[in-house]
Amino acid sequence: MAHIIRHVIVQAPVTRSGEIERLWKRDCAPLMIQQPGCVREELLRCLDDPSEFVSVAEWASQDAIDRYLASPAHEQIKTLTRGITGAAATVKTYAMVEG
């Protein structure tokens, strides 16, 4: 079965960019990549719009995502990121197209 890619698209004031990068690298990404079924995790910053970031996580299955969403690690990430004033996130999930 194909892996599932989960994007968390974050819009935040450019003045918060350094905070977002530090928080993600130091706290959020290490928590996520330790979760069973998380294959990879990357943070991208949009070159066309520096106020936009995308967390790209590749997961082995929807079950792995569901376990992560119910985990203390996910709760911790939500707590950490809620403190970023002016930030808004949208989550989209994609299946890899095979063949």
MODELLER restraints for C-alpha pairs under 7 A, 6 or more apart:
rsr = mdl.restraints
at = mdl.atoms
rsr.add(forms.Gaussian(group=physical.xy_distance, feature=features.Distance(at['CA:2:A'], at['CA:95:A']), mean=6.86, stdev=0.5))
rsr.add(forms.Gaussian(group=physical.xy_distance, feature=features.Distance(at['CA:2:A'], at['CA:96:A']), mean=5.74, stdev=0.5))
rsr.add(forms.Gaussian(group=physical.xy_distance, feature=features.Distance(at['CA:3:A'], at['CA:58:A']), mean=6.61, stdev=0.5))
rsr.add(forms.Gaussian(group=physical.xy_distance, feature=features.Distance(at['CA:3:A'], at['CA:59:A']), mean=5.66, stdev=0.5))
rsr.add(forms.Gaussian(group=physical.xy_distance, feature=features.Distance(at['CA:3:A'], at['CA:60:A']), mean=4.87, stdev=0.5))
rsr.add(forms.Gaussian(group=physical.xy_distance, feature=features.Distance(at['CA:3:A'], at['CA:61:A']), mean=5.93, stdev=0.5))
rsr.add(forms.Gaussian(group=physical.xy_distance, feature=features.Distance(at['CA:3:A'], at['CA:95:A']), mean=6.52, stdev=0.5))
rsr.add(forms.Gaussian(group=physical.xy_distance, feature=features.Distance(at['CA:3:A'], at['CA:96:A']), mean=6.13, stdev=0.5))
rsr.add(forms.Gaussian(group=physical.xy_distance, feature=features.Distance(at['CA:4:A'], at['CA:58:A']), mean=5.81, stdev=0.5))
rsr.add(forms.Gaussian(group=physical.xy_distance, feature=features.Distance(at['CA:4:A'], at['CA:59:A']), mean=5.16, stdev=0.5))
rsr.add(forms.Gaussian(group=physical.xy_distance, feature=features.Distance(at['CA:4:A'], at['CA:60:A']), mean=6.41, stdev=0.5))
rsr.add(forms.Gaussian(group=physical.xy_distance, feature=features.Distance(at['CA:4:A'], at['CA:61:A']), mean=6.05, stdev=0.5))
rsr.add(forms.Gaussian(group=physical.xy_distance, feature=features.Distance(at['CA:4:A'], at['CA:62:A']), mean=6.89, stdev=0.5))
rsr.add(forms.Gaussian(group=physical.xy_distance, feature=features.Distance(at['CA:4:A'], at['CA:94:A']), mean=5.75, stdev=0.5))
rsr.add(forms.Gaussian(group=physical.xy_distance, feature=features.Distance(at['CA:4:A'], at['CA:95:A']), mean=4.70, stdev=0.5))
rsr.add(forms.Gaussian(group=physical.xy_distance, feature=features.Distance(at['CA:4:A'], at['CA:96:A']), mean=6.22, stdev=0.5))
rsr.add(forms.Gaussian(group=physical.xy_distance, feature=features.Distance(at['CA:5:A'], at['CA:56:A']), mean=6.84, stdev=0.5))
rsr.add(forms.Gaussian(group=physical.xy_distance, feature=features.Distance(at['CA:5:A'], at['CA:57:A']), mean=5.69, stdev=0.5))
rsr.add(forms.Gaussian(group=physical.xy_distance, feature=features.Distance(at['CA:5:A'], at['CA:58:A']), mean=4.51, stdev=0.5))
rsr.add(forms.Gaussian(group=physical.xy_distance, feature=features.Distance(at['CA:5:A'], at['CA:59:A']), mean=6.15, stdev=0.5))
rsr.add(forms.Gaussian(group=physical.xy_distance, feature=features.Distance(at['CA:5:A'], at['CA:93:A']), mean=5.78, stdev=0.5))
rsr.add(forms.Gaussian(group=physical.xy_distance, feature=features.Distance(at['CA:5:A'], at['CA:94:A']), mean=5.04, stdev=0.5))
rsr.add(forms.Gaussian(group=physical.xy_distance, feature=features.Distance(at['CA:5:A'], at['CA:95:A']), mean=6.20, stdev=0.5))
rsr.add(forms.Gaussian(group=physical.xy_distance, feature=features.Distance(at['CA:6:A'], at['CA:56:A']), mean=5.90, stdev=0.5))
rsr.add(forms.Gaussian(group=physical.xy_distance, feature=features.Distance(at['CA:6:A'], at['CA:57:A']), mean=5.21, stdev=0.5))
rsr.add(forms.Gaussian(group=physical.xy_distance, feature=features.Distance(at['CA:6:A'], at['CA:58:A']), mean=6.37, stdev=0.5))
rsr.add(forms.Gaussian(group=physical.xy_distance, feature=features.Distance(at['CA:6:A'], at['CA:92:A']), mean=5.88, stdev=0.5))
rsr.add(forms.Gaussian(group=physical.xy_distance, feature=features.Distance(at['CA:6:A'], at['CA:93:A']), mean=4.40, stdev=0.5))
rsr.add(forms.Gaussian(group=physical.xy_distance, feature=features.Distance(at['CA:6:A'], at['CA:94:A']), mean=6.21, stdev=0.5))
rsr.add(forms.Gaussian(group=physical.xy_distance, feature=features.Distance(at['CA:7:A'], at['CA:54:A']), mean=6.22, stdev=0.5))
rsr.add(forms.Gaussian(group=physical.xy_distance, feature=features.Distance(at['CA:7:A'], at['CA:55:A']), mean=5.51, stdev=0.5))
rsr.add(forms.Gaussian(group=physical.xy_distance, feature=features.Distance(at['CA:7:A'], at['CA:56:A']), mean=4.82, stdev=0.5))
rsr.add(forms.Gaussian(group=physical.xy_distance, feature=features.Distance(at['CA:7:A'], at['CA:57:A']), mean=6.53, stdev=0.5))
rsr.add(forms.Gaussian(group=physical.xy_distance, feature=features.Distance(at['CA:7:A'], at['CA:91:A']), mean=5.65, stdev=0.5))
rsr.add(forms.Gaussian(group=physical.xy_distance, feature=features.Distance(at['CA:7:A'], at['CA:92:A']), mean=5.18, stdev=0.5))
rsr.add(forms.Gaussian(group=physical.xy_distance, feature=features.Distance(at['CA:7:A'], at['CA:93:A']), mean=6.18, stdev=0.5))
rsr.add(forms.Gaussian(group=physical.xy_distance, feature=features.Distance(at['CA:8:A'], at['CA:54:A']), mean=5.51, stdev=0.5))
rsr.add(forms.Gaussian(group=physical.xy_distance, feature=features.Distance(at['CA:8:A'], at['CA:55:A']), mean=5.01, stdev=0.5))
rsr.add(forms.Gaussian(group=physical.xy_distance, feature=features.Distance(at['CA:8:A'], at['CA:56:A']), mean=6.78, stdev=0.5))
rsr.add(forms.Gaussian(group=physical.xy_distance, feature=features.Distance(at['CA:8:A'], at['CA:89:A']), mean=6.35, stdev=0.5))
rsr.add(forms.Gaussian(group=physical.xy_distance, feature=features.Distance(at['CA:8:A'], at['CA:90:A']), mean=5.67, stdev=0.5))
rsr.add(forms.Gaussian(group=physical.xy_distance, feature=features.Distance(at['CA:8:A'], at['CA:91:A']), mean=4.48, stdev=0.5))
rsr.add(forms.Gaussian(group=physical.xy_distance, feature=features.Distance(at['CA:8:A'], at['CA:92:A']), mean=6.53, stdev=0.5))
rsr.add(forms.Gaussian(group=physical.xy_distance, feature=features.Distance(at['CA:9:A'], at['CA:53:A']), mean=5.85, stdev=0.5))
rsr.add(forms.Gaussian(group=physical.xy_distance, feature=features.Distance(at['CA:9:A'], at['CA:54:A']), mean=4.48, stdev=0.5))
rsr.add(forms.Gaussian(group=physical.xy_distance, feature=features.Distance(at['CA:9:A'], at['CA:55:A']), mean=6.52, stdev=0.5))
rsr.add(forms.Gaussian(group=physical.xy_distance, feature=features.Distance(at['CA:9:A'], at['CA:89:A']), mean=5.40, stdev=0.5))
rsr.add(forms.Gaussian(group=physical.xy_distance, feature=features.Distance(at['CA:9:A'], at['CA:90:A']), mean=5.09, stdev=0.5))
rsr.add(forms.Gaussian(group=physical.xy_distance, feature=features.Distance(at['CA:9:A'], at['CA:91:A']), mean=6.23, stdev=0.5))
rsr.add(forms.Gaussian(group=physical.xy_distance, feature=features.Distance(at['CA:10:A'], at['CA:52:A']), mean=5.60, stdev=0.5))
rsr.add(forms.Gaussian(group=physical.xy_distance, feature=features.Distance(at['CA:10:A'], at['CA:53:A']), mean=5.08, stdev=0.5))
rsr.add(forms.Gaussian(group=physical.xy_distance, feature=features.Distance(at['CA:10:A'], at['CA:54:A']), mean=6.11, stdev=0.5))
rsr.add(forms.Gaussian(group=physical.xy_distance, feature=features.Distance(at['CA:10:A'], at['CA:87:A']), mean=6.62, stdev=0.5))
rsr.add(forms.Gaussian(group=physical.xy_distance, feature=features.Distance(at['CA:10:A'], at['CA:88:A']), mean=5.64, stdev=0.5))
rsr.add(forms.Gaussian(group=physical.xy_distance, feature=features.Distance(at['CA:10:A'], at['CA:89:A']), mean=4.40, stdev=0.5))
rsr.add(forms.Gaussian(group=physical.xy_distance, feature=features.Distance(at['CA:10:A'], at['CA:90:A']), mean=6.58, stdev=0.5))
rsr.add(forms.Gaussian(group=physical.xy_distance, feature=features.Distance(at['CA:11:A'], at['CA:51:A']), mean=5.62, stdev=0.5))
rsr.add(forms.Gaussian(group=physical.xy_distance, feature=features.Distance(at['CA:11:A'], at['CA:52:A']), mean=4.67, stdev=0.5))
rsr.add(forms.Gaussian(group=physical.xy_distance, feature=features.Distance(at['CA:11:A'], at['CA:53:A']), mean=6.61, stdev=0.5))
rsr.add(forms.Gaussian(group=physical.xy_distance, feature=features.Distance(at['CA:11:A'], at['CA:87:A']), mean=5.51, stdev=0.5))
rsr.add(forms.Gaussian(group=physical.xy_distance, feature=features.Distance(at['CA:11:A'], at['CA:88:A']), mean=5.34, stdev=0.5))
rsr.add(forms.Gaussian(group=physical.xy_distance, feature=features.Distance(at['CA:11:A'], at['CA:89:A']), mean=6.41, stdev=0.5))
rsr.add(forms.Gaussian(group=physical.xy_distance, feature=features.Distance(at['CA:12:A'], at['CA:51:A']), mean=5.29, stdev=0.5))
rsr.add(forms.Gaussian(group=physical.xy_distance, feature=features.Distance(at['CA:12:A'], at['CA:52:A']), mean=6.55, stdev=0.5))
rsr.add(forms.Gaussian(group=physical.xy_distance, feature=features.Distance(at['CA:12:A'], at['CA:86:A']), mean=5.70, stdev=0.5))
rsr.add(forms.Gaussian(group=physical.xy_distance, feature=features.Distance(at['CA:12:A'], at['CA:87:A']), mean=4.17, stdev=0.5))
rsr.add(forms.Gaussian(group=physical.xy_distance, feature=features.Distance(at['CA:12:A'], at['CA:88:A']), mean=6.53, stdev=0.5))
rsr.add(forms.Gaussian(group=physical.xy_distance, feature=features.Distance(at['CA:13:A'], at['CA:51:A']), mean=5.66, stdev=0.5))
rsr.add(forms.Gaussian(group=physical.xy_distance, feature=features.Distance(at['CA:13:A'], at['CA:86:A']), mean=6.38, stdev=0.5))
rsr.add(forms.Gaussian(group=physical.xy_distance, feature=features.Distance(at['CA:13:A'], at['CA:87:A']), mean=6.98, stdev=0.5))
rsr.add(forms.Gaussian(group=physical.xy_distance, feature=features.Distance(at['CA:14:A'], at['CA:50:A']), mean=6.38, stdev=0.5))
rsr.add(forms.Gaussian(group=physical.xy_distance, feature=features.Distance(at['CA:14:A'], at['CA:51:A']), mean=4.88, stdev=0.5))
rsr.add(forms.Gaussian(group=physical.xy_distance, feature=features.Distance(at['CA:28:A'], at['CA:77:A']), mean=5.69, stdev=0.5))
rsr.add(forms.Gaussian(group=physical.xy_distance, feature=features.Distance(at['CA:29:A'], at['CA:41:A']), mean=6.48, stdev=0.5))
rsr.add(forms.Gaussian(group=physical.xy_distance, feature=features.Distance(at['CA:31:A'], at['CA:73:A']), mean=6.05, stdev=0.5))
rsr.add(forms.Gaussian(group=physical.xy_distance, feature=features.Distance(at['CA:32:A'], at['CA:38:A']), mean=6.99, stdev=0.5))
rsr.add(forms.Gaussian(group=physical.xy_distance, feature=features.Distance(at['CA:33:A'], at['CA:40:A']), mean=6.36, stdev=0.5))
rsr.add(forms.Gaussian(group=physical.xy_distance, feature=features.Distance(at['CA:33:A'], at['CA:41:A']), mean=6.29, stdev=0.5))
rsr.add(forms.Gaussian(group=physical.xy_distance, feature=features.Distance(at['CA:35:A'], at['CA:68:A']), mean=6.58, stdev=0.5))
rsr.add(forms.Gaussian(group=physical.xy_distance, feature=features.Distance(at['CA:36:A'], at['CA:64:A']), mean=6.56, stdev=0.5))
rsr.add(forms.Gaussian(group=physical.xy_distance, feature=features.Distance(at['CA:37:A'], at['CA:59:A']), mean=5.47, stdev=0.5))
rsr.add(forms.Gaussian(group=physical.xy_distance, feature=features.Distance(at['CA:37:A'], at['CA:60:A']), mean=4.95, stdev=0.5))
rsr.add(forms.Gaussian(group=physical.xy_distance, feature=features.Distance(at['CA:37:A'], at['CA:61:A']), mean=6.94, stdev=0.5))
rsr.add(forms.Gaussian(group=physical.xy_distance, feature=features.Distance(at['CA:37:A'], at['CA:64:A']), mean=5.15, stdev=0.5))
rsr.add(forms.Gaussian(group=physical.xy_distance, feature=features.Distance(at['CA:38:A'], at['CA:58:A']), mean=6.07, stdev=0.5))
rsr.add(forms.Gaussian(group=physical.xy_distance, feature=features.Distance(at['CA:38:A'], at['CA:59:A']), mean=4.61, stdev=0.5))
rsr.add(forms.Gaussian(group=physical.xy_distance, feature=features.Distance(at['CA:38:A'], at['CA:60:A']), mean=6.43, stdev=0.5))
rsr.add(forms.Gaussian(group=physical.xy_distance, feature=features.Distance(at['CA:39:A'], at['CA:58:A']), mean=5.29, stdev=0.5))
rsr.add(forms.Gaussian(group=physical.xy_distance, feature=features.Distance(at['CA:39:A'], at['CA:59:A']), mean=5.39, stdev=0.5))
rsr.add(forms.Gaussian(group=physical.xy_distance, feature=features.Distance(at['CA:39:A'], at['CA:60:A']), mean=6.52, stdev=0.5))
rsr.add(forms.Gaussian(group=physical.xy_distance, feature=features.Distance(at['CA:40:A'], at['CA:57:A']), mean=5.61, stdev=0.5))
rsr.add(forms.Gaussian(group=physical.xy_distance, feature=features.Distance(at['CA:40:A'], at['CA:58:A']), mean=5.23, stdev=0.5))
rsr.add(forms.Gaussian(group=physical.xy_distance, feature=features.Distance(at['CA:41:A'], at['CA:56:A']), mean=5.63, stdev=0.5))
rsr.add(forms.Gaussian(group=physical.xy_distance, feature=features.Distance(at['CA:41:A'], at['CA:57:A']), mean=4.31, stdev=0.5))
rsr.add(forms.Gaussian(group=physical.xy_distance, feature=features.Distance(at['CA:41:A'], at['CA:58:A']), mean=6.49, stdev=0.5))
rsr.add(forms.Gaussian(group=physical.xy_distance, feature=features.Distance(at['CA:42:A'], at['CA:55:A']), mean=5.73, stdev=0.5))
rsr.add(forms.Gaussian(group=physical.xy_distance, feature=features.Distance(at['CA:42:A'], at['CA:56:A']), mean=5.18, stdev=0.5))
rsr.add(forms.Gaussian(group=physical.xy_distance, feature=features.Distance(at['CA:42:A'], at['CA:57:A']), mean=6.46, stdev=0.5))
rsr.add(forms.Gaussian(group=physical.xy_distance, feature=features.Distance(at['CA:43:A'], at['CA:53:A']), mean=6.89, stdev=0.5))
rsr.add(forms.Gaussian(group=physical.xy_distance, feature=features.Distance(at['CA:43:A'], at['CA:54:A']), mean=5.75, stdev=0.5))
rsr.add(forms.Gaussian(group=physical.xy_distance, feature=features.Distance(at['CA:43:A'], at['CA:55:A']), mean=4.49, stdev=0.5))
rsr.add(forms.Gaussian(group=physical.xy_distance, feature=features.Distance(at['CA:43:A'], at['CA:56:A']), mean=6.25, stdev=0.5))
rsr.add(forms.Gaussian(group=physical.xy_distance, feature=features.Distance(at['CA:44:A'], at['CA:53:A']), mean=5.49, stdev=0.5))
rsr.add(forms.Gaussian(group=physical.xy_distance, feature=features.Distance(at['CA:44:A'], at['CA:54:A']), mean=5.06, stdev=0.5))
rsr.add(forms.Gaussian(group=physical.xy_distance, feature=features.Distance(at['CA:44:A'], at['CA:55:A']), mean=6.28, stdev=0.5))
rsr.add(forms.Gaussian(group=physical.xy_distance, feature=features.Distance(at['CA:45:A'], at['CA:52:A']), mean=6.12, stdev=0.5))
rsr.add(forms.Gaussian(group=physical.xy_distance, feature=features.Distance(at['CA:45:A'], at['CA:53:A']), mean=4.46, stdev=0.5))
rsr.add(forms.Gaussian(group=physical.xy_distance, feature=features.Distance(at['CA:45:A'], at['CA:54:A']), mean=6.48, stdev=0.5))
rsr.add(forms.Gaussian(group=physical.xy_distance, feature=features.Distance(at['CA:46:A'], at['CA:52:A']), mean=5.54, stdev=0.5))
rsr.add(forms.Gaussian(group=physical.xy_distance, feature=features.Distance(at['CA:46:A'], at['CA:53:A']), mean=5.98, stdev=0.5))
rsr.add(forms.Gaussian(group=physical.xy_distance, feature=features.Distance(at['CA:59:A'], at['CA:65:A']), mean=6.68, stdev=0.5))
rsr.add(forms.Gaussian(group=physical.xy_distance, feature=features.Distance(at['CA:68:A'], at['CA:74:A']), mean=6.25, stdev=0.5))
